[in-house]
Amino acid sequence: EPLRLRDAGGAAIRLRPDQHGDFAQSLAPGTWRLEDPLSDTQWSGFLLGYAPVRLARPLAAIAPRTTAWTLITVTFDDLQRSYIEKIAAGYAGLDWDYLLAVDNQFYKGPGYINGLMSGANVAYNSSGHPVTVRALQPGGRFDFIGGYFSAAWHNAEGETLAVRAWRDDQLVAEEQLRLSHLAPVYLHADYRDITRLELETTHYWQFVVDDLSFRLPQTGE
């Protein structure tokens, strides 16, 4: 049976992937879920709204969880001590390198303005450096669900963002995302039980990101 996209009401659309397994489909706004009748992989649902969605290739199946996990969305809007603020270790329960939060109007760059999804702040990679997000505790795991990504400047139109996920020393997922300064694209990654997430632009242009979603294990479980 073919791949299907199913909406919240249960209606399904059959997909026709190309020889590489890729597909493109116009959809109405709402919640959708990708289904593969020939695989036991379970994709989480995604919300299609303002921005186009890129579905990452799924990770290999993992063992069922025995602890509770909490969904968080990082908007960066609670960082208001200055116009620019380095994301510190421990923010939102994660460890961060080379990611800064900024008021979307501060640089007057089109991607900073157009990439805003909520509030007034977005985040970007400092001086074009690769960004790393880790579990706060050594050996800790987290899920990266997704986020909205843009190119910061018009000169960076078409820049490629490499997204890599690791479990300890094993690279378990890698995606490449084409960025625009005109509007964000939502990467629905659904990377589960990872220890490190890397975000790196090919030509070291700044990318802009907003509304990053994660799952973290509940403390005390």
Salt bridges, closest charged atoms under 4 A:
GLU1 OE1 - ARG4 NH1 3.00
ASP22 OD1 - ARG57 NH2 2.66
GLU35 OE1 - ARG4 NH2 3.43
GLU35 OE2 - ARG6 NE 2.96
GLU85 OE2 - ARG81 NH2 2.75
ASP97 OD2 - ARG134 NH1 2.84
ASP143 OD1 - ARG65 NH2 2.50
ASP143 OD2 - ARG215 NH1 2.96
GLU157 OE1 - HIS181 ND1 2.51
GLU159 OE1 - HIS203 ND1 2.91
ASP168 OD2 - ARG141 NH2 3.46
GLU174 OE2 - ARG164 NH1 3.68
GLU175 OE1 - ARG54 NH2 2.98
ASP190 OD2 - ARG192 NH2 3.00
ASP190 OD1 - ARG215 NH1 3.61
ASP193 OD1 - ARG65 NH2 3.44
GLU198 OE1 - ARG164 NE 3.05
GLU198 OE2 - ARG196 NE 3.03
GLU200 OE1 - ARG164 NH2 2.48
